[in-house]
Amino acid sequence: MTINLPMKLSHLPNSLPLDGAVRIELVEGVPIFRASSLVQGRIEALLIKQKESTLTSEEEKELDEYE
C-alpha cells in the first residue's frame, strides 16, 4: 500500500508573500491558487518578452519562482 503525503515546500517565492499576490478559491472542495491581476500581468509580460527576445537571468529566476 502506498501512502501519498502532502508536498512540503522548502521556501516561498519572493512574489508570494506580497499582499494580494495570490488568492485561494475553493472549486468543488479543492483549493485553487490564483494569481492577482497584477501578478498575472507580470507573468504575461515576462512570457511575451521571453518569446520576443532573451530574459535577463534575474527575469528568468522571477519567472521560475512564479511557476
N, CA, C and O of each residue as an XYZ file, in Angstrom:
268
protein
N       0.839     -1.175      0.000
C       0.000      0.000      0.000
C       0.889      1.245      0.000
O       1.827      1.336      0.792
N       0.599      2.201     -0.882
C       1.357      3.439     -0.987
C       0.576      4.563     -0.329
O      -0.624      4.721     -0.555
N       1.269      5.334      0.483
C       0.654      6.486      1.135
C       1.266      7.738      0.528
O       2.483      7.919      0.561
N       0.425      8.600     -0.025
C       0.891      9.856     -0.599
C       0.801     10.945      0.457
O      -0.288     11.297      0.911
N       1.945     11.471      0.841
C       1.983     12.547      1.815
C       1.888     13.882      1.100
O       2.265     13.973     -0.069
N       1.397     14.921      1.762
C       1.352     16.232      1.114
C       2.762     16.725      0.801
O       3.708     16.459      1.543
N       2.883     17.447     -0.311
C       4.168     18.007     -0.690
C       4.563     19.080      0.318
O       3.736     19.906      0.706
N       5.812     19.069      0.738
C       6.312     20.082      1.663
C       7.187     21.060      0.892
O       8.060     20.659      0.123
N       6.940     22.349      1.110
C       7.720     23.388      0.462
C       8.922     23.750      1.321
O       8.824     23.813      2.547
N      10.047     23.986      0.675
C      11.233     24.400      1.418
C      11.306     25.920      1.536
O      11.945     26.438      2.452
N      10.656     26.640      0.616
C      10.627     28.105      0.663
C       9.476     28.614     -0.194
O       8.918     27.876     -1.006
N       9.131     29.876     -0.003
C       8.129     30.527     -0.832
C       8.831     31.490     -1.775
O       9.826     32.106     -1.393
N       8.333     31.633     -3.004
C       8.916     32.628     -3.908
C       8.772     34.027     -3.313
O       7.847     34.284     -2.542
N       9.671     34.915     -3.665
C       9.617     36.282     -3.155
C       8.301     36.966     -3.496
O       7.851     37.842     -2.759
N       7.684     36.579     -4.597
C       6.457     37.226     -5.040
C       5.243     36.804     -4.217
O       4.253     37.536     -4.172
N       5.294     35.669     -3.581
C       4.123     35.129     -2.903
C       3.705     35.896     -1.654
O       2.506     36.102     -1.461
N       4.616     36.325     -0.804
C       4.180     36.976      0.428
C       3.526     38.343      0.243
O       2.936     38.860      1.191
N       3.608     38.943     -0.935
C       3.011     40.249     -1.140
C       1.508     40.195     -0.925
O       0.843     39.242     -1.333
N       0.988     41.216     -0.287
C      -0.455     41.281     -0.078
C      -1.183     41.258     -1.409
O      -0.875     42.044     -2.305
N      -2.132     40.372     -1.537
C      -2.940     40.300     -2.740
C      -2.276     39.634     -3.927
O      -2.847     39.645     -5.018
N      -1.097     39.056     -3.768
C      -0.411     38.424     -4.891
C      -1.128     37.160     -5.334
O      -1.170     36.841     -6.522
N      -1.689     36.444     -4.370
C      -2.358     35.182     -4.669
C      -3.635     35.105     -3.842
O      -3.669     35.531     -2.687
N      -4.677     34.560     -4.446
C      -5.882     34.296     -3.675
C      -6.208     32.815     -3.802
O      -5.855     32.175     -4.793
N      -6.869     32.288     -2.814
C      -7.240     30.878     -2.817
C      -8.751     30.783     -2.946
O      -9.495     31.392     -2.177
N      -9.193     30.011     -3.930
C     -10.618     29.780     -4.140
C     -10.896     28.298     -3.986
O     -10.064     27.464     -4.343
N     -12.046     27.974     -3.463
C     -12.456     26.576     -3.387
C     -13.311     26.248     -4.605
O     -14.327     26.899     -4.851
N     -12.903     25.255     -5.352
C     -13.656     24.778     -6.511
C     -13.952     23.305     -6.267
O     -13.052     22.466     -6.297
N     -15.211     23.005     -6.029
C     -15.640     21.640     -5.727
C     -14.812     21.037     -4.591
O     -14.420     19.871     -4.639
N     -14.553     21.860     -3.565
C     -13.821     21.390     -2.400
C     -12.314     21.341     -2.554
O     -11.612     20.929     -1.631
N     -11.807     21.754     -3.702
C     -10.361     21.730     -3.953
C      -9.836     23.161     -3.914
O     -10.351     24.021     -4.629
N      -8.816     23.434     -3.088
C      -8.260     24.795     -3.067
C      -7.486     25.076     -4.366
O      -6.607     24.309     -4.758
N      -7.830     26.176     -5.010
C      -7.182     26.595     -6.249
C      -6.485     27.925     -5.977
O      -7.107     28.877     -5.506
N      -5.193     27.983     -6.277
C      -4.420     29.209     -6.106
C      -4.473     30.004     -7.402
O      -4.150     29.488     -8.473
N      -4.880     31.255     -7.296
C      -4.968     32.121     -8.468
C      -4.131     33.375     -8.235
O      -4.180     33.987     -7.168
N      -3.367     33.739     -9.251
C      -2.551     34.951     -9.162
C      -3.448     36.179     -9.295
O      -4.459     36.150     -9.996
N      -3.064     37.253     -8.616
C      -3.793     38.512     -8.758
C      -3.599     39.036    -10.176
O      -2.721     38.568    -10.901
N      -4.415     40.001    -10.566
C      -4.285     40.556    -11.918
C      -2.920     41.221    -12.101
O      -2.359     41.181    -13.196
N      -2.382     41.832    -11.045
C      -1.061     42.452    -11.130
C       0.020     41.401    -11.392
O       0.866     41.578    -12.268
N      -0.015     40.319    -10.635
C       0.971     39.247    -10.801
C       0.777     38.565    -12.156
O       1.753     38.275    -12.849
N      -0.470     38.309    -12.533
C      -0.742     37.681    -13.827
C      -0.210     38.540    -14.969
O       0.343     38.021    -15.939
N      -0.380     39.857    -14.848
C       0.144     40.774    -15.866
C       1.662     40.698    -15.972
O       2.218     40.733    -17.070
N       2.324     40.595    -14.834
C       3.794     40.492    -14.834
C       4.248     39.189    -15.473
O       5.205     39.171    -16.246
N       3.561     38.100    -15.150
C       3.899     36.805    -15.741
C       3.725     36.868    -17.261
O       4.585     36.404    -18.009
N       2.619     37.438    -17.706
C       2.364     37.550    -19.148
C       3.426     38.407    -19.825
O       3.881     38.081    -20.921
N       3.827     39.510    -19.174
C       4.867     40.373    -19.745
C       6.187     39.624    -19.880
O       6.882     39.758    -20.887
N       6.531     38.838    -18.865
C       7.767     38.056    -18.929
C       7.699     37.009    -20.032
O       8.680     36.794    -20.744
N       6.544     36.352    -20.181
C       6.398     35.325    -21.225
C       6.476     35.937    -22.619
O       7.064     35.345    -23.524
N       5.888     37.114    -22.797
C       5.958     37.798    -24.095
C       7.403     38.180    -24.400
O       7.888     37.966    -25.510
N       8.087     38.749    -23.402
C       9.491     39.131    -23.600
C      10.333     37.900    -23.918
O      11.231     37.958    -24.759
N      10.040     36.777    -23.240
C      10.795     35.544    -23.466
C      10.644     35.075    -24.915
O      11.602     34.577    -25.507
N       9.457     35.230    -25.484
C       9.217     34.816    -26.874
C       9.887     35.754    -27.868
O      10.372     35.314    -28.912
N       9.916     37.054    -27.545
C      10.424     38.051    -28.482
C      11.926     38.279    -28.380
O      12.566     38.664    -29.359
N      12.486     38.045    -27.208
C      13.921     38.274    -27.005
C      14.409     37.372    -25.879
O      13.829     36.317    -25.620
N      15.457     37.786    -25.227
C      16.033     36.988    -24.146
C      15.772     37.662    -22.813
O      15.936     38.874    -22.676
N      15.368     36.876    -21.838
C      15.189     37.392    -20.484
C      16.546     37.488    -19.795
O      17.457     36.710    -20.076
N      16.663     38.452    -18.891
C      17.867     38.519    -18.070
C      17.825     37.348    -17.091
O      16.779     36.727    -16.906
N      18.947     37.054    -16.475
C      18.972     35.946    -15.518
C      18.027     36.234    -14.346
O      17.408     35.319    -13.802
N      17.924     37.499    -13.964
C      17.007     37.891    -12.883
C      15.549     37.643    -13.297
O      14.751     37.155    -12.497
N      15.206     37.979    -14.541
C      13.842     37.753    -15.033
C      13.543     36.262    -15.157
O      12.431     35.828    -14.855
N      14.525     35.475    -15.600
C      14.352     34.019    -15.679
C      14.063     33.446    -14.292
O      13.183     32.603    -14.120
N      14.823     33.922    -13.316
C      14.631     33.455    -11.931
C      13.242     33.838    -11.434
O      12.566     33.029    -10.799
N      12.812     35.066    -11.719
C      11.491     35.521    -11.302
C      10.400     34.657    -11.922
O       9.461     34.256    -11.234
N      10.516     34.370    -13.210
C       9.530     33.550    -13.897
C       9.504     32.129    -13.320
O       8.434     31.548    -13.138
N      10.675     31.582    -13.037
C      10.764     30.265    -12.424
C      10.094     30.244    -11.054
O       9.441     29.264    -10.694
N      10.256     31.324    -10.289
C       9.653     31.379     -8.964
C       8.128     31.432     -9.045
O       7.447     30.882     -8.180
N       7.590     32.077    -10.057
C       6.137     32.079    -10.229
C       5.631     30.667    -10.503
O       4.575     30.261    -10.019
N       6.400     29.941    -11.281
C       5.996     28.565    -11.610
C       5.942     27.707    -10.380
O       5.622     26.521    -10.467
